[in-house]
Amino acid sequence: MTDSLLGVLMFSDRAGALVIARAAAIETVSIEAAPDGDFIAAAAECLAELRLGPGPAVTLGLASAHCVTAIVERSGLLRSEREQAMRYRLEESLPLDAEDLATAFVPIDRSCALGVATEIERVQDLIDGFMRAGIDIGPIAPTALLTVEQIDLGPTLDSAAMQLIRLDQPSGGIDLMALQNRTPRGWRHVASDDADAVAHAVLSLEHASSTEPSDQTARELDGPPAASDRLQHVPSERFVEAAARGAALAARRTRAGLADLRHGPLARRNRLDTLRPAWLSAGLAACLMLGSILGVALWQTQANDAAIDAVRDTERAAFAELYPGKPVPLSIAARLRSELATLQGQRAPTTLQTNPPVLPTLVSLLEATPRDLRVQLDELRLDGNRVVLDGAARSHAQAAQLGRAISSQSVVDLEPPYTENLPDQGVGFTLTGEVRPDAPTSDAGRLAADRPATPDPEGGL
């Protein structure tokens, strides 16, 4: 079985231990950073020397000096709002703002809980530093609470009676806890083994945990710790062993038992979250570029439409100046081509040109017009072989249908219509084309002209 790292325990800013799984045993390796050194760098250097294989997300045990605790009332709170409300109640007992704290609560009974808090910024710096060193941090809990979960103090620890214990840390600090059924009812940390400070902490702990103070306990603390029914002493060696077992258990079940701070502001992040700022920047840049392209395209479209309208206005003004008194047609280009054909026909031809008879062409156009198609014919011009038909229809489709019908049923080949929406309703159209070379003779035209026309009951063509 490959050795793997299961936890990093911190006893102070510079002292701690690595928790290592070797076969079926749990071992610890002490870490001591130099006075001007960094604990994370010392842990990474030790880890590199051990050449451990990859393991699960490790447990981070926080030094007791980095944690603060207080008893918090939790009665009368809705379950959905209990966590947030207890955070602000904990703030009333601490010299810090609730927004700056990561908190966890250990239920004592139905009315109160032990609140455990630590500064978010401090712990997040630790998490980021360990991540940069290649150590993935999982559960986070105070090292002292990891010890309480696994310490063996005999049957009295699991009894309903209140039990005071003293935990000696390798760094010289002392943790005092009041336990009932292995649940902490109070917790005090003393930075050094000062008898007066420890005695004062014990009295404060007894008062906060509703245990009557004992003069005998205070007297015992004046000298070396003595075993008694009121205070049980856990030396530093047993403290480290129990903390290592607690860290290993938390790493394997991915959660600390009593107080796990790896939630809320300290919750695990997805590894891809580090790329989120770059994704957001790239997405914003893409949106800005797309918006710029669309804006330029819209501006260019409007400019083109304005230029087209200006050209059409210029054409209409020029036509009105060239042909005063005549209505401006929809298709000025088609009208000008017709006028050009007329002018060319007025020139003296070098050879005699024979134009198709007008009457047969007119009759052919009228007969080819569908009876059931409601259109309005405003002007019909026959200039030699050239035919121009102006009018109005209800839709662009009707204008196109008229052109196809005339082309298929008459002697005229018409081009696709030029259409334009009219101000009121419908569309105006201009159909242009030429008489086919196989146009009917004048006799056929007369016969067609003599044929009686069938009147349209609706008054159309």
N, C-alpha and C positions, 0 to 999 in steps of 0.2 A: 504494500500500500504506500503511495507517495505521500511524503510529509507535506503538510499544508498549513497555512496561516489561518487561524480562526478568530483572533482578536488582538486588539491593541489596548492595553490598560494604561491609564495615566494616573499617577499618584500626585504629581505636581506639574509645573510648567516644564521641568527638565528631567524628571524621573518617571519611569514606567516599566512596562514589560510586554513582550510579545507572547501570545498564547499559540502554541504549536501543537498540531495533532501528529503524533508519531505512532504509527500502527494503531494499537487500541488505547494508547496512553495520551494524556494531556500534559504537556510540559510548558514551562515558562522560561524565557530568556530575558534577563534584566537589561534595561536601557538607561544610560545615564549620559545626558548631553553635557558638553563642556559649559562652563559659566557663561561664555559668550556664544555658545552654540545653539543649534535649533533641534528641538526634540524630533520633529518630522524627519530631518536629515539624518539624525542618529538612528532612527528606526529604519529608514530606507537603507542605510549602510549596513546595519545588522542583518536586515532581510537579504541583502545581496550576498553577504558572507555565508548565510545559511543555505542559499540556493534552493529555496523552497519551491515546490510545484504550485500551479494555480489552484486556488481553493474558492470557497463561496465568498460572498460579501462578508467581510469581517465585522465583528462587533467592536465598537469604540466605547471604552469605559472612560468617562469624564472624571477629572480630579474633583474631589469634594469641595475644594476651594472655589471652583467655578460654578457651583450650584447653590441655590438658596431654596429654603423650604418654609412653609407655613401651613397651619391648619385652616381649611376653608369650609364654610358652611355650604351644603348643597341641597338642603331641604327647601321645598317650595319652588323648585325650578322645573320648567318643562324639559322633557328629554331632548327635544330638538334644539333648545337654546342653552342647555346645561353647560356645555364645554365653554362657550363664549362667555357666559355669565360668570362662571367660576374663574376664568382668567382675570376678569376685572375685579372680582372679589379678592383674588390673590394679590393684585396690584396694590390694594389698600394696605397690605401688610408688608410690602417690599418697597425699597427706595428706587424702583425702576418702573418704566412705562410698560404696559401690557403689550404694546405693539413691538417692543424690542425684545420680547421674551419668547422662547419656545418652552412650552409647559406640558406636564403630564401630571395626572392625578391618581393617587393610590387610595381607593375607597377604604375608609376605616369602619364606618357603619352607614346606616341610612341617612344620617344627618350631616356627616362631615367627611372630609377626605384630606389626605396629606398632599399638598401641592408642591411639586418640584419644578423649578424653573432654571433656565440658563440663558445667557445672552446669545441671540441668534448670530450676530456678527462674528463673535469669537469662535463659535462652533462651526459656522460655515467656512471660516478661514481654515480651520483644521481639516474639514472635509475636502476642500479644494486642494490643500497642500498634500494630503495623503493620496488623492486621486492623481495629482501630478507625479507623485512618487510611485505610481503603479499599484496602490493599495485601494481597493474598492470598499467603501464604508457601507455597512448595512445597518443593523440595529445600533441605537445610541442610548446609553443609560449611564447614570452615575456608577462608578466602580464600587462604591460602598453598597449600593442596592443589589448589584450583581453578586456581591459577597453574601448578603443576607439571604438571597434565594438558595444558596448552597451550603451555608455554614451549618455545622452539626454541633449543637449545644445540649444535646440530650432531650429527654421528654419534656422538660419545662418550657422549651421554646415553642412547642406546639400546643401548650395548654392554654386555657382561657385566662390564666393569671398574667398580669403585666410583668414583663421581664426587661431589665436594663442591661445592655451589653456595651462593651468598650472594644472598638476595632482600632488596633494600632497599625498605621500604614508605614511602609518602608521609608517614606520620605520624612517621617517624624511627626506627621499630623495624626490627630486622634478624632475618630467619629464615635459619637455617643448616640445610641438609638433606644427607643422604647418600643418593644415588640409585644404583640398580643396575637396568638395564633399565627405567628410568623408574618404578621402584617405590621409595618411601621406605623406607630401612632405619633411619633415625634423623632426629630433628628437634629443634632447639634454637631458642628465641626469646630475643633480647636486646632489652631495652626501648630502649636508646640506642646510638649509635655510639661506644661506649667501647672502645678498642683492647684493653685488658687483658681486659674482659668477653668481647669477641668471640674473642680468642685462647683464653681458657679454655673457651668453648663449643665451639670447633673441636676442641680436644684431647679434650674429653669426648665429642663426637660421633664422632670417629675411634675412640676406645676402645670406645664402645657398639656401633658398627657393624662392629667387627672389622677396622678399617683401621689400619695402623701410623701413629702420629703423625709429623708432619714438622716439623722445626725451620724449614725454609724457609717452610712455610705460616704458621707463627707470626710469622716475621719480616716476611712480606709484609703481614700484617694490622696491623702497627704504623703503616703509612702508608696512603695511598689504596689501594683495592683494585686489585690487578694481576691480569691474566689469566695463568693458569698451568694446568698439567695437573692440579694438585691442587685448585684452587679456582676456580670460575667465578662471575663477578659479574653479577647481573641488576639494572640500575638501576631506580628506582621507575617510570619511564615504561613500560618493558617489563613490569614487574610488573603494573601496572594493565591494560595491554592484554591480557596473557595471562589474568589473572583475569576480565576481562570476557568473553573468548571461552569460558572454562570455565563461567562462570555462564550464558551464553546457551545453551550446549550442554546443560547440566543442566536448564534450564527447558524446553527443547524435548523432551527425552526423559524429563522428570519424575523424574530421579534423578541425583544426583551420582556421578561415576565412582569415585573412590578411596575416599572415606569419607562416606557419606550418614548424617547423624544423624536424619533425619526418619522414625524408626520407634520402636517401643516406647513409652516415656513421651512422646516428642515426635511421635508419629504424627499424621497429619492427622485432624482431627475433622470429623464431619458438621456442616454448618451448623445442622441441627435439634437438635444436641446441646445448644445453648445453651438450648433450651426444655425440656430433660429435667427439670430441677428443678421447673419449673412443672407439667409433666405428672405427675410423681410426687406432688406436693402435691395436685393435683386428683384423681388416682386414689385417694390415701389418704383424702381428704375424702369422695369418693363411696362408698368402701368403709365408712367409719365411718357415713355417713348411712344406707346400706343396712342395715348391721348394727343400727343403732338402730331403724330401721323394723321389721325382722324381730323384734328383741327385744320391742318394744312390742306387735306383733301377737301374738307367742307368749304374752306375759304377759296380754294381753286375752283370748285364747282360753282360757287356763287359768282366768282369773277368771270368764269366762262359763260354762265347764263346772262350776266349783265352785258358781256361783249356781244353775245348773240342777239339780245334785244336791241342793243345799240345799232348793230348792222341792219336788222330788220327795219328799225325806225329810219335809218338812212336810206334804205331801198325804197320804203314807202314815200319818203319826202322827195326822192329823186323821180319816182314814177309820177307823183302828183305834179311835179314841175314840168316833166316832159309831156304828159298827157293831161292838161288841165281840163276839168269838167268830167273826166271819166272816173268811175269808182276804182279804187285800188283793189286788185284781185288778191286772192289768198296766196297764189303762187306767182310771184312777180317774175321769177325766172322762166316759168312756162309761158307766161304772157309775152315776155320779151322774145323768146324763141319764136313764138307765133308771129310777132311783128317783124322779126328778122326775115322769116320765111315770106311774109307778105312783100317786104321791100325787095327781097331777092327775086320774087316773081314779077315785080314791076320793071326789072331791068330788061333791056332788049336781049332776048336770048339768041345765041348763035344758031341754035336749031329749034325747031318748033316742038314745044313741049305739050303733051296731051295730058290734061288732068282728068281724073275720073269724074263722071257725072255727079252733080251735087244731089239731085233728087233721089236717085237710088241709094246713095249713101245715107241720106237723112231717113228714108223709109226703113232701111236696114237697122239703123240705130234705134228708131222708135219701136220697131217690132221686137228687137232683142231686149228691150227694157222689161223686166219682170212685172207682171200685172199686180202681183201681191206685195210688191216692195214699195213702201211709202217713202218717196224721196221728192225733193224739190229741185227742178232744173231751172237755173237762173239765166244761163247764157250758153249757147252752142255756136261755135265758130268752126267753119269749114274753109280752110285756107289751102287750096290745092290738095295735096295728100295729107296735110296736117289737120287733126281734129282736136279741139279743146272744148271740154265740157265742164262748166262751173255749176255748183249747186250746193244743196244742204241735205243732210240725212240725220237720222236719229242717233247713229253710232258710227264708229270707225268701221265696224264689221259690215254694216249695211253699205257703206261707200265701197268697201272692197268687194262685196258681193255684186254690186251693180257693175263694177269694172269687169269682173270675171264673166258675168252673164253677157255683157255686150261683146267682149272679146270672143266668146265661144259661139255666139248666135248671129253675129253681124259680120260685115266685111272690114271691120276696123280692129286693129290690134292695139289695145290700150296698155299703157304702163301702169304699175301700181299707183294708187291715188295718193295725192298729197293732201293731208287732212289737218285741220286745226280746230280746236274747241271754240265754239261761238260764245259770246258773253252770256246770252240768256240760257239756251239749252241746245243740245245737238251739236253736230260738227259740220263745218264747211269742207268741201272737197273740190279738187280740180283733177280731172281725168284728161290725160293727153295721149295721143297715139297717131298712127298713120293708117291710111286706107291700104288694104292689101292689094298686091298687083292683080289678083284675080277678081277685082270688083265687078259687079254686074253691069251689063250694057244699059243703054238708055231705054230700050224696049222693055227690058225686065223691070227697069225702074218705073216705067209708065204702068205696066201691068200691076206692079205692087201698089202704085199710087191709086189705081182704079179700084183696088180691093176695098170693100167697105170696112171701116174700122169698127171694132166692137167697143161700145162705150163702157167705161169703168163705172160700176154702180157706186163706188165710193168717191168718184171724182178725181182719182189719181190718173197717172199716165198709164 
